[in-house]
Amino acid sequence: NSVNGRELRIPYPWLVFNEKVKVNTVFLRDSTAISDSTLLLFGGHVSRGEV
């Protein structure tokens, strides 16, 4: 179980992750919620899509 998985609402608009694993459902590993400004300052290549 994940710390972020227990959250009903994530306090920032972006959820970045290191690894996506699909077994029966999709799991995001090493995920962190970040703000727009953090993404603009420190994000490299950004892709937006469905998980």
MIVO-79184 format. One record per atom (N, C-alpha, C, O): residue in three letters; x, y, z; atom name; residue number from 1. Coordinates in Angstrom, 2 decimals, always signed. Atoms other than C-alpha are relative to their C-alpha. Last residue first. Example, Ala and Ser with C-alpha at 12.3 -4.5 7.8 and 13.67 -1.06 7.14 Angstrom:
<doza><residu>SER</residu><east>-0.82</east><north>-1.19</north><up>-0.06</up><atome>N</atome><num>2</num></doza>
<doza><residu>SER</residu><east>+13.67</east><north>-1.06</north><up>+7.14</up><atome>CA</atome><num>2</num></doza>
<doza><residu>SER</residu><east>-0.77</east><north>+1.09</north><up>+0.73</up><atome>C</atome><num>2</num></doza>
<doza><residu>SER</residu><east>-0.26</east><north>+2.20</north><up>+0.90</up><atome>O</atome><num>2</num></doza>
<doza><residu>ALA</residu><east>+0.89</east><north>-1.19</north><up>+0.00</up><atome>N</atome><num>1</num></doza>
<doza><residu>ALA</residu><east>+12.30</east><north>-4.50</north><up>+7.80</up><atome>CA</atome><num>1</num></doza>
<doza><residu>ALA</residu><east>+0.90</east><north>+1.20</north><up>+0.00</up><atome>C</atome><num>1</num></doza>
<doza><residu>ALA</residu><east>+1.94</east><north>+1.18</north><up>+0.66</up><atome>O</atome><num>1</num></doza>
***
This chain:
<doza><residu>VAL</residu><east>-0.84</east><north>+0.99</north><up>-0.68</up><atome>N</atome><num>51</num></doza>
<doza><residu>VAL</residu><east>-2.32</east><north>+6.06</north><up>-16.50</up><atome>CA</atome><num>51</num></doza>
<doza><residu>VAL</residu><east>-0.39</east><north>-1.38</north><up>-0.42</up><atome>C</atome><num>51</num></doza>
<doza><residu>VAL</residu><east>+0.20</east><north>-2.36</north><up>+0.03</up><atome>O</atome><num>51</num></doza>
<doza><residu>GLU</residu><east>+0.71</east><north>+0.86</north><up>-0.93</up><atome>N</atome><num>50</num></doza>
<doza><residu>GLU</residu><east>-3.84</east><north>+8.46</north><up>-18.98</up><atome>CA</atome><num>50</num></doza>
<doza><residu>GLU</residu><east>+0.94</east><north>-1.04</north><up>+0.56</up><atome>C</atome><num>50</num></doza>
<doza><residu>GLU</residu><east>+1.87</east><north>-1.48</north><up>-0.10</up><atome>O</atome><num>50</num></doza>
<doza><residu>GLY</residu><east>+0.85</east><north>+1.01</north><up>+0.61</up><atome>N</atome><num>49</num></doza>
<doza><residu>GLY</residu><east>-1.68</east><north>+11.10</north><up>-20.50</up><atome>CA</atome><num>49</num></doza>
<doza><residu>GLY</residu><east>-0.71</east><north>-0.81</north><up>+1.05</up><atome>C</atome><num>49</num></doza>
<doza><residu>GLY</residu><east>-0.58</east><north>-0.55</north><up>+2.25</up><atome>O</atome><num>49</num></doza>
<doza><residu>ARG</residu><east>+1.27</east><north>+0.10</north><up>-0.73</up><atome>N</atome><num>48</num></doza>
<doza><residu>ARG</residu><east>+0.55</east><north>+14.05</north><up>-19.89</up><atome>CA</atome><num>48</num></doza>
<doza><residu>ARG</residu><east>-0.86</east><north>-1.01</north><up>-0.73</up><atome>C</atome><num>48</num></doza>
<doza><residu>ARG</residu><east>-1.04</east><north>-0.93</north><up>-1.95</up><atome>O</atome><num>48</num></doza>
<doza><residu>SER</residu><east>+1.05</east><north>+0.59</north><up>+0.83</up><atome>N</atome><num>47</num></doza>
<doza><residu>SER</residu><east>+4.18</east><north>+14.07</north><up>-20.87</up><atome>CA</atome><num>47</num></doza>
<doza><residu>SER</residu><east>-1.24</east><north>-0.16</north><up>+0.86</up><atome>C</atome><num>47</num></doza>
<doza><residu>SER</residu><east>-1.16</east><north>-0.51</north><up>+2.04</up><atome>O</atome><num>47</num></doza>
<doza><residu>VAL</residu><east>+1.27</east><north>+0.24</north><up>-0.68</up><atome>N</atome><num>46</num></doza>
<doza><residu>VAL</residu><east>+6.83</east><north>+16.37</north><up>-19.46</up><atome>CA</atome><num>46</num></doza>
<doza><residu>VAL</residu><east>-0.97</east><north>-0.62</north><up>-0.99</up><atome>C</atome><num>46</num></doza>
<doza><residu>VAL</residu><east>-1.14</east><north>-0.12</north><up>-2.10</up><atome>O</atome><num>46</num></doza>
<doza><residu>HIS</residu><east>+1.03</east><north>+0.32</north><up>+0.98</up><atome>N</atome><num>45</num></doza>
<doza><residu>HIS</residu><east>+10.46</east><north>+16.31</north><up>-20.55</up><atome>CA</atome><num>45</num></doza>
<doza><residu>HIS</residu><east>-1.28</east><north>-0.37</north><up>+0.74</up><atome>C</atome><num>45</num></doza>
<doza><residu>HIS</residu><east>-1.27</east><north>-1.24</north><up>+1.61</up><atome>O</atome><num>45</num></doza>
<doza><residu>GLY</residu><east>-0.64</east><north>+0.11</north><up>+1.31</up><atome>N</atome><num>44</num></doza>
<doza><residu>GLY</residu><east>+12.52</east><north>+17.87</north><up>-17.77</up><atome>CA</atome><num>44</num></doza>
<doza><residu>GLY</residu><east>-1.09</east><north>-0.15</north><up>-1.05</up><atome>C</atome><num>44</num></doza>
<doza><residu>GLY</residu><east>-1.97</east><north>+0.70</north><up>-1.16</up><atome>O</atome><num>44</num></doza>
<doza><residu>GLY</residu><east>+0.43</east><north>+1.07</north><up>+0.90</up><atome>N</atome><num>43</num></doza>
<doza><residu>GLY</residu><east>+10.77</east><north>+19.08</north><up>-14.68</up><atome>CA</atome><num>43</num></doza>
<doza><residu>GLY</residu><east>+0.78</east><north>+0.04</north><up>-1.30</up><atome>C</atome><num>43</num></doza>
<doza><residu>GLY</residu><east>+1.06</east><north>+1.11</north><up>-1.83</up><atome>O</atome><num>43</num></doza>
<doza><residu>PHE</residu><east>-0.86</east><north>+1.17</north><up>-0.09</up><atome>N</atome><num>42</num></doza>
<doza><residu>PHE</residu><east>+12.70</east><north>+21.17</north><up>-12.16</up><atome>CA</atome><num>42</num></doza>
<doza><residu>PHE</residu><east>-0.37</east><north>-1.13</north><up>-0.95</up><atome>C</atome><num>42</num></doza>
<doza><residu>PHE</residu><east>+0.37</east><north>-2.10</north><up>-1.08</up><atome>O</atome><num>42</num></doza>
<doza><residu>LEU</residu><east>-1.39</east><north>-0.26</north><up>-0.37</up><atome>N</atome><num>41</num></doza>
<doza><residu>LEU</residu><east>+11.43</east><north>+24.73</north><up>-12.49</up><atome>CA</atome><num>41</num></doza>
<doza><residu>LEU</residu><east>+0.90</east><north>-1.23</north><up>-0.15</up><atome>C</atome><num>41</num></doza>
<doza><residu>LEU</residu><east>+2.03</east><north>-1.11</north><up>-0.61</up><atome>O</atome><num>41</num></doza>
<doza><residu>LEU</residu><east>-0.63</east><north>-0.91</north><up>+0.96</up><atome>N</atome><num>40</num></doza>
<doza><residu>LEU</residu><east>+8.20</east><north>+24.17</north><up>-14.43</up><atome>CA</atome><num>40</num></doza>
<doza><residu>LEU</residu><east>+1.48</east><north>+0.21</north><up>+0.29</up><atome>C</atome><num>40</num></doza>
<doza><residu>LEU</residu><east>+2.29</east><north>+0.28</north><up>-0.63</up><atome>O</atome><num>40</num></doza>
<doza><residu>LEU</residu><east>-0.10</east><north>+0.69</north><up>+1.29</up><atome>N</atome><num>39</num></doza>
<doza><residu>LEU</residu><east>+7.20</east><north>+21.11</north><up>-12.39</up><atome>CA</atome><num>39</num></doza>
<doza><residu>LEU</residu><east>+0.71</east><north>+0.87</north><up>-1.03</up><atome>C</atome><num>39</num></doza>
<doza><residu>LEU</residu><east>+1.55</east><north>+0.38</north><up>-1.78</up><atome>O</atome><num>39</num></doza>
<doza><residu>THR</residu><east>-1.05</east><north>+1.01</north><up>-0.15</up><atome>N</atome><num>38</num></doza>
<doza><residu>THR</residu><east>+7.97</east><north>+22.88</north><up>-9.13</up><atome>CA</atome><num>38</num></doza>
<doza><residu>THR</residu><east>+0.21</east><north>-0.75</north><up>-1.31</up><atome>C</atome><num>38</num></doza>
<doza><residu>THR</residu><east>+1.35</east><north>-1.02</north><up>-1.70</up><atome>O</atome><num>38</num></doza>
<doza><residu>SER</residu><east>-1.30</east><north>-0.68</north><up>+0.03</up><atome>N</atome><num>37</num></doza>
<doza><residu>SER</residu><east>+5.93</east><north>+25.89</north><up>-10.26</up><atome>CA</atome><num>37</num></doza>
<doza><residu>SER</residu><east>+1.16</east><north>-0.98</north><up>+0.16</up><atome>C</atome><num>37</num></doza>
<doza><residu>SER</residu><east>+2.20</east><north>-0.80</north><up>-0.46</up><atome>O</atome><num>37</num></doza>
<doza><residu>ASP</residu><east>-0.33</east><north>-0.44</north><up>+1.35</up><atome>N</atome><num>36</num></doza>
<doza><residu>ASP</residu><east>+2.91</east><north>+23.74</north><up>-11.13</up><atome>CA</atome><num>36</num></doza>
<doza><residu>ASP</residu><east>+1.40</east><north>+0.60</north><up>-0.08</up><atome>C</atome><num>36</num></doza>
<doza><residu>ASP</residu><east>+2.16</east><north>+0.30</north><up>-0.99</up><atome>O</atome><num>36</num></doza>
<doza><residu>SER</residu><east>+0.71</east><north>-1.19</north><up>+0.49</up><atome>N</atome><num>35</num></doza>
<doza><residu>SER</residu><east>+2.93</east><north>+22.08</north><up>-7.71</up><atome>CA</atome><num>35</num></doza>
<doza><residu>SER</residu><east>+0.41</east><north>+0.31</north><up>-1.43</up><atome>C</atome><num>35</num></doza>
<doza><residu>SER</residu><east>+1.38</east><north>-0.24</north><up>-1.95</up><atome>O</atome><num>35</num></doza>
<doza><residu>ILE</residu><east>-0.78</east><north>-1.24</north><up>+0.13</up><atome>N</atome><num>34</num></doza>
<doza><residu>ILE</residu><east>+4.05</east><north>+18.55</north><up>-6.86</up><atome>CA</atome><num>34</num></doza>
<doza><residu>ILE</residu><east>-0.87</east><north>+1.12</north><up>-0.57</up><atome>C</atome><num>34</num></doza>
<doza><residu>ILE</residu><east>-1.91</east><north>+0.88</north><up>-1.17</up><atome>O</atome><num>34</num></doza>
<doza><residu>ALA</residu><east>+0.83</east><north>-1.09</north><up>+0.50</up><atome>N</atome><num>33</num></doza>
<doza><residu>ALA</residu><east>+2.52</east><north>+15.28</north><up>-5.60</up><atome>CA</atome><num>33</num></doza>
<doza><residu>ALA</residu><east>+0.83</east><north>+1.28</north><up>-0.02</up><atome>C</atome><num>33</num></doza>
<doza><residu>ALA</residu><east>+1.53</east><north>+1.59</north><up>+0.94</up><atome>O</atome><num>33</num></doza>
<doza><residu>THR</residu><east>-0.02</east><north>-1.22</north><up>-0.81</up><atome>N</atome><num>32</num></doza>
<doza><residu>THR</residu><east>+5.07</east><north>+12.49</north><up>-5.22</up><atome>CA</atome><num>32</num></doza>
<doza><residu>THR</residu><east>-0.90</east><north>+1.04</north><up>-0.66</up><atome>C</atome><num>32</num></doza>
<doza><residu>THR</residu><east>-0.85</east><north>+1.22</north><up>-1.87</up><atome>O</atome><num>32</num></doza>
<doza><residu>SER</residu><east>+0.77</east><north>-1.15</north><up>+0.48</up><atome>N</atome><num>31</num></doza>
<doza><residu>SER</residu><east>+5.06</east><north>+8.91</north><up>-6.48</up><atome>CA</atome><num>31</num></doza>
<doza><residu>SER</residu><east>+0.04</east><north>+1.15</north><up>+1.01</up><atome>C</atome><num>31</num></doza>
<doza><residu>SER</residu><east>+0.11</east><north>+0.95</north><up>+2.22</up><atome>O</atome><num>31</num></doza>
<doza><residu>ASP</residu><east>-0.78</east><north>-1.20</north><up>-0.31</up><atome>N</atome><num>30</num></doza>
<doza><residu>ASP</residu><east>+7.74</east><north>+6.29</north><up>-5.89</up><atome>CA</atome><num>30</num></doza>
<doza><residu>ASP</residu><east>-0.69</east><north>+1.25</north><up>-0.52</up><atome>C</atome><num>30</num></doza>
<doza><residu>ASP</residu><east>-0.10</east><north>+2.01</north><up>-1.29</up><atome>O</atome><num>30</num></doza>
<doza><residu>ARG</residu><east>-0.99</east><north>+0.14</north><up>-1.07</up><atome>N</atome><num>29</num></doza>
<doza><residu>ARG</residu><east>+5.81</east><north>+3.47</north><up>-7.55</up><atome>CA</atome><num>29</num></doza>
<doza><residu>ARG</residu><east>+0.78</east><north>+1.29</north><up>+0.14</up><atome>C</atome><num>29</num></doza>
<doza><residu>ARG</residu><east>+1.05</east><north>+1.98</north><up>-0.85</up><atome>O</atome><num>29</num></doza>
<doza><residu>LEU</residu><east>-1.07</east><north>-0.97</north><up>+0.18</up><atome>N</atome><num>28</num></doza>
<doza><residu>LEU</residu><east>+2.60</east><north>+3.90</north><up>-9.50</up><atome>CA</atome><num>28</num></doza>
<doza><residu>LEU</residu><east>+0.94</east><north>-0.11</north><up>+1.18</up><atome>C</atome><num>28</num></doza>
<doza><residu>LEU</residu><east>+0.52</east><north>-0.03</north><up>+2.33</up><atome>O</atome><num>28</num></doza>
<doza><residu>PHE</residu><east>-0.60</east><north>-0.50</north><up>-1.23</up><atome>N</atome><num>27</num></doza>
<doza><residu>PHE</residu><east>+0.41</east><north>+0.80</north><up>-9.66</up><atome>CA</atome><num>27</num></doza>
<doza><residu>PHE</residu><east>+1.09</east><north>+1.00</north><up>-0.37</up><atome>C</atome><num>27</num></doza>
<doza><residu>PHE</residu><east>+1.88</east><north>+0.75</north><up>-1.27</up><atome>O</atome><num>27</num></doza>
<doza><residu>VAL</residu><east>-1.23</east><north>-0.79</north><up>+0.15</up><atome>N</atome><num>26</num></doza>
<doza><residu>VAL</residu><east>-1.93</east><north>-0.06</north><up>-12.53</up><atome>CA</atome><num>26</num></doza>
<doza><residu>VAL</residu><east>+0.45</east><north>+0.51</north><up>+1.37</up><atome>C</atome><num>26</num></doza>
<doza><residu>VAL</residu><east>-0.36</east><north>+1.03</north><up>+2.15</up><atome>O</atome><num>26</num></doza>
<doza><residu>THR</residu><east>+0.30</east><north>-1.43</north><up>+0.04</up><atome>N</atome><num>25</num></doza>
<doza><residu>THR</residu><east>-4.44</east><north>-2.89</north><up>-12.14</up><atome>CA</atome><num>25</num></doza>
<doza><residu>THR</residu><east>+1.33</east><north>+0.74</north><up>-0.08</up><atome>C</atome><num>25</num></doza>
<doza><residu>THR</residu><east>+2.39</east><north>+0.12</north><up>+0.00</up><atome>O</atome><num>25</num></doza>
<doza><residu>ASN</residu><east>+1.44</east><north>+0.00</north><up>+0.30</up><atome>N</atome><num>24</num></doza>
<doza><residu>ASN</residu><east>-4.29</east><north>-6.63</north><up>-12.66</up><atome>CA</atome><num>24</num></doza>
<doza><residu>ASN</residu><east>-0.50</east><north>+1.42</north><up>-0.13</up><atome>C</atome><num>24</num></doza>
<doza><residu>ASN</residu><east>-1.47</east><north>+1.69</north><up>-0.85</up><atome>O</atome><num>24</num></doza>
<doza><residu>VAL</residu><east>+0.22</east><north>+1.42</north><up>-0.28</up><atome>N</atome><num>23</num></doza>
<doza><residu>VAL</residu><east>-0.49</east><north>-6.45</north><up>-12.93</up><atome>CA</atome><num>23</num></doza>
<doza><residu>VAL</residu><east>-1.46</east><north>-0.25</north><up>-0.38</up><atome>C</atome><num>23</num></doza>
<doza><residu>VAL</residu><east>-1.75</east><north>-0.51</north><up>-1.55</up><atome>O</atome><num>23</num></doza>
<doza><residu>LYS</residu><east>+1.36</east><north>+0.49</north><up>+0.23</up><atome>N</atome><num>22</num></doza>
<doza><residu>LYS</residu><east>+0.57</east><north>-3.12</north><up>-14.43</up><atome>CA</atome><num>22</num></doza>
<doza><residu>LYS</residu><east>-0.03</east><north>-1.50</north><up>+0.25</up><atome>C</atome><num>22</num></doza>
<doza><residu>LYS</residu><east>+0.66</east><north>-2.27</north><up>-0.42</up><atome>O</atome><num>22</num></doza>
<doza><residu>VAL</residu><east>+0.04</east><north>+1.45</north><up>+0.08</up><atome>N</atome><num>21</num></doza>
<doza><residu>VAL</residu><east>+3.62</east><north>-1.34</north><up>-13.01</up><atome>CA</atome><num>21</num></doza>
<doza><residu>VAL</residu><east>-1.45</east><north>-0.42</north><up>-0.20</up><atome>C</atome><num>21</num></doza>
<doza><residu>VAL</residu><east>-2.34</east><north>+0.04</north><up>+0.52</up><atome>O</atome><num>21</num></doza>
<doza><residu>LYS</residu><east>+1.39</east><north>+0.43</north><up>+0.12</up><atome>N</atome><num>20</num></doza>
<doza><residu>LYS</residu><east>+4.40</east><north>+2.35</north><up>-13.54</up><atome>CA</atome><num>20</num></doza>
<doza><residu>LYS</residu><east>+0.00</east><north>-1.50</north><up>-0.22</up><atome>C</atome><num>20</num></doza>
<doza><residu>LYS</residu><east>+0.65</east><north>-2.00</north><up>-1.14</up><atome>O</atome><num>20</num></doza>
<doza><residu>GLU</residu><east>+0.26</east><north>+1.26</north><up>+0.70</up><atome>N</atome><num>19</num></doza>
<doza><residu>GLU</residu><east>+7.77</east><north>+3.59</north><up>-12.29</up><atome>CA</atome><num>19</num></doza>
<doza><residu>GLU</residu><east>-1.49</east><north>-0.30</north><up>+0.00</up><atome>C</atome><num>19</num></doza>
<doza><residu>GLU</residu><east>-2.19</east><north>-0.08</north><up>+0.99</up><atome>O</atome><num>19</num></doza>
<doza><residu>ASN</residu><east>-1.21</east><north>+0.59</north><up>+0.55</up><atome>N</atome><num>18</num></doza>
<doza><residu>ASN</residu><east>+9.33</east><north>+6.85</north><up>-11.13</up><atome>CA</atome><num>18</num></doza>
<doza><residu>ASN</residu><east>-0.31</east><north>-1.22</north><up>-0.86</up><atome>C</atome><num>18</num></doza>
<doza><residu>ASN</residu><east>+0.36</east><north>-1.45</north><up>-1.87</up><atome>O</atome><num>18</num></doza>
<doza><residu>PHE</residu><east>-0.35</east><north>+1.33</north><up>-0.48</up><atome>N</atome><num>17</num></doza>
<doza><residu>PHE</residu><east>+6.25</east><north>+8.92</north><up>-10.46</up><atome>CA</atome><num>17</num></doza>
<doza><residu>PHE</residu><east>+1.23</east><north>-0.51</north><up>-0.72</up><atome>C</atome><num>17</num></doza>
<doza><residu>PHE</residu><east>+1.58</east><north>-0.03</north><up>-1.79</up><atome>O</atome><num>17</num></doza>
<doza><residu>VAL</residu><east>-1.11</east><north>+0.54</north><up>+0.78</up><atome>N</atome><num>16</num></doza>
<doza><residu>VAL</residu><east>+4.98</east><north>+12.48</north><up>-10.69</up><atome>CA</atome><num>16</num></doza>
<doza><residu>VAL</residu><east>+0.39</east><north>-1.35</north><up>+0.61</up><atome>C</atome><num>16</num></doza>
<doza><residu>VAL</residu><east>+0.22</east><north>-1.59</north><up>+1.80</up><atome>O</atome><num>16</num></doza>
<doza><residu>LEU</residu><east>-0.54</east><north>+1.15</north><up>-0.70</up><atome>N</atome><num>15</num></doza>
<doza><residu>LEU</residu><east>+1.54</east><north>+13.49</north><up>-9.45</up><atome>CA</atome><num>15</num></doza>
<doza><residu>LEU</residu><east>+1.09</east><north>-0.58</north><up>-0.89</up><atome>C</atome><num>15</num></doza>
<doza><residu>LEU</residu><east>+0.80</east><north>-1.12</north><up>-1.96</up><atome>O</atome><num>15</num></doza>
<doza><residu>TRP</residu><east>-0.79</east><north>+0.98</north><up>+0.74</up><atome>N</atome><num>14</num></doza>
<doza><residu>TRP</residu><east>+0.55</east><north>+16.97</north><up>-10.53</up><atome>CA</atome><num>14</num></doza>
<doza><residu>TRP</residu><east>+0.47</east><north>-1.12</north><up>+0.91</up><atome>C</atome><num>14</num></doza>
<doza><residu>TRP</residu><east>+0.84</east><north>-0.89</north><up>+2.06</up><atome>O</atome><num>14</num></doza>
<doza><residu>PRO</residu><east>+0.62</east><north>+0.41</north><up>+1.26</up><atome>N</atome><num>13</num></doza>
<doza><residu>PRO</residu><east>-2.24</east><north>+19.30</north><up>-9.34</up><atome>CA</atome><num>13</num></doza>
<doza><residu>PRO</residu><east>+0.76</east><north>-1.08</north><up>-0.77</up><atome>C</atome><num>13</num></doza>
<doza><residu>PRO</residu><east>+0.18</east><north>-1.68</north><up>-1.69</up><atome>O</atome><num>13</num></doza>
<doza><residu>TYR</residu><east>-0.64</east><north>-0.70</north><up>+1.11</up><atome>N</atome><num>12</num></doza>
<doza><residu>TYR</residu><east>-1.20</east><north>+19.46</north><up>-5.68</up><atome>CA</atome><num>12</num></doza>
<doza><residu>TYR</residu><east>-0.53</east><north>-0.53</north><up>-1.32</up><atome>C</atome><num>12</num></doza>
<doza><residu>TYR</residu><east>-1.04</east><north>-1.65</north><up>-1.37</up><atome>O</atome><num>12</num></doza>
<doza><residu>PRO</residu><east>+0.01</east><north>-1.46</north><up>-0.16</up><atome>N</atome><num>11</num></doza>
<doza><residu>PRO</residu><east>-3.09</east><north>+18.61</north><up>-2.46</up><atome>CA</atome><num>11</num></doza>
<doza><residu>PRO</residu><east>+0.65</east><north>+0.80</north><up>-1.13</up><atome>C</atome><num>11</num></doza>
<doza><residu>PRO</residu><east>+0.59</east><north>+2.02</north><up>-1.10</up><atome>O</atome><num>11</num></doza>
<doza><residu>ILE</residu><east>-1.42</east><north>-0.36</north><up>+0.01</up><atome>N</atome><num>10</num></doza>
<doza><residu>ILE</residu><east>-3.98</east><north>+15.01</north><up>-3.47</up><atome>CA</atome><num>10</num></doza>
<doza><residu>ILE</residu><east>+0.08</east><north>+1.53</north><up>-0.02</up><atome>C</atome><num>10</num></doza>
<doza><residu>ILE</residu><east>-0.60</east><north>+2.17</north><up>-0.83</up><atome>O</atome><num>10</num></doza>
<doza><residu>ARG</residu><east>-0.26</east><north>-1.15</north><up>+0.87</up><atome>N</atome><num>9</num></doza>
<doza><residu>ARG</residu><east>-7.53</east><north>+14.21</north><up>-2.43</up><atome>CA</atome><num>9</num></doza>
<doza><residu>ARG</residu><east>+1.47</east><north>+0.36</north><up>+0.11</up><atome>C</atome><num>9</num></doza>
<doza><residu>ARG</residu><east>+1.99</east><north>+0.56</north><up>+1.21</up><atome>O</atome><num>9</num></doza>
<doza><residu>LEU</residu><east>+1.22</east><north>-0.20</north><up>+0.77</up><atome>N</atome><num>8</num></doza>
<doza><residu>LEU</residu><east>-8.78</east><north>+10.95</north><up>-0.95</up><atome>CA</atome><num>8</num></doza>
<doza><residu>LEU</residu><east>+0.17</east><north>+1.14</north><up>-1.00</up><atome>C</atome><num>8</num></doza>
<doza><residu>LEU</residu><east>-0.43</east><north>+1.14</north><up>-2.07</up><atome>O</atome><num>8</num></doza>
<doza><residu>GLU</residu><east>+0.51</east><north>-1.37</north><up>+0.07</up><atome>N</atome><num>7</num></doza>
<doza><residu>GLU</residu><east>-5.28</east><north>+10.02</north><up>+0.13</up><atome>CA</atome><num>7</num></doza>
<doza><residu>GLU</residu><east>-1.27</east><north>+0.06</north><up>-0.83</up><atome>C</atome><num>7</num></doza>
<doza><residu>GLU</residu><east>-1.33</east><north>-0.49</north><up>-1.93</up><atome>O</atome><num>7</num></doza>
<doza><residu>ARG</residu><east>+0.98</east><north>-0.21</north><up>-1.08</up><atome>N</atome><num>6</num></doza>
<doza><residu>ARG</residu><east>-4.72</east><north>+6.37</north><up>+1.04</up><atome>CA</atome><num>6</num></doza>
<doza><residu>ARG</residu><east>-0.63</east><north>+1.39</north><up>-0.05</up><atome>C</atome><num>6</num></doza>
<doza><residu>ARG</residu><east>-1.63</east><north>+1.64</north><up>+0.63</up><atome>O</atome><num>6</num></doza>
<doza><residu>GLY</residu><east>+1.19</east><north>+0.80</north><up>+0.29</up><atome>N</atome><num>5</num></doza>
<doza><residu>GLY</residu><east>-3.01</east><north>+5.59</north><up>-2.26</up><atome>CA</atome><num>5</num></doza>
<doza><residu>GLY</residu><east>-1.10</east><north>+0.18</north><up>+1.03</up><atome>C</atome><num>5</num></doza>
<doza><residu>GLY</residu><east>-2.27</east><north>-0.05</north><up>+0.73</up><atome>O</atome><num>5</num></doza>
<doza><residu>ASN</residu><east>+0.87</east><north>-0.77</north><up>+0.89</up><atome>N</atome><num>4</num></doza>
<doza><residu>ASN</residu><east>-0.57</east><north>+8.46</north><up>-1.68</up><atome>CA</atome><num>4</num></doza>
<doza><residu>ASN</residu><east>-1.28</east><north>-0.76</north><up>-0.33</up><atome>C</atome><num>4</num></doza>
<doza><residu>ASN</residu><east>-2.30</east><north>-0.13</north><up>-0.62</up><atome>O</atome><num>4</num></doza>
<doza><residu>VAL</residu><east>+0.45</east><north>-1.16</north><up>-0.77</up><atome>N</atome><num>3</num></doza>
<doza><residu>VAL</residu><east>+0.92</east><north>+6.65</north><up>+1.33</up><atome>CA</atome><num>3</num></doza>
<doza><residu>VAL</residu><east>-0.96</east><north>+0.83</north><up>-0.85</up><atome>C</atome><num>3</num></doza>
<doza><residu>VAL</residu><east>-2.00</east><north>+1.27</north><up>-0.37</up><atome>O</atome><num>3</num></doza>
<doza><residu>SER</residu><east>-0.74</east><north>-1.24</north><up>+0.14</up><atome>N</atome><num>2</num></doza>
<doza><residu>SER</residu><east>+1.08</east><north>+3.51</north><up>-0.75</up><atome>CA</atome><num>2</num></doza>
<doza><residu>SER</residu><east>-0.56</east><north>+1.07</north><up>+0.93</up><atome>C</atome><num>2</num></doza>
<doza><residu>SER</residu><east>-1.74</east><north>+1.05</north><up>+1.29</up><atome>O</atome><num>2</num></doza>
<doza><residu>ASN</residu><east>+0.83</east><north>-1.19</north><up>+0.00</up><atome>N</atome><num>1</num></doza>
<doza><residu>ASN</residu><east>+0.00</east><north>+0.00</north><up>+0.00</up><atome>CA</atome><num>1</num></doza>
<doza><residu>ASN</residu><east>+0.87</east><north>+1.24</north><up>+0.00</up><atome>C</atome><num>1</num></doza>
<doza><residu>ASN</residu><east>+1.97</east><north>+1.26</north><up>+0.54</up><atome>O</atome><num>1</num></doza>
***
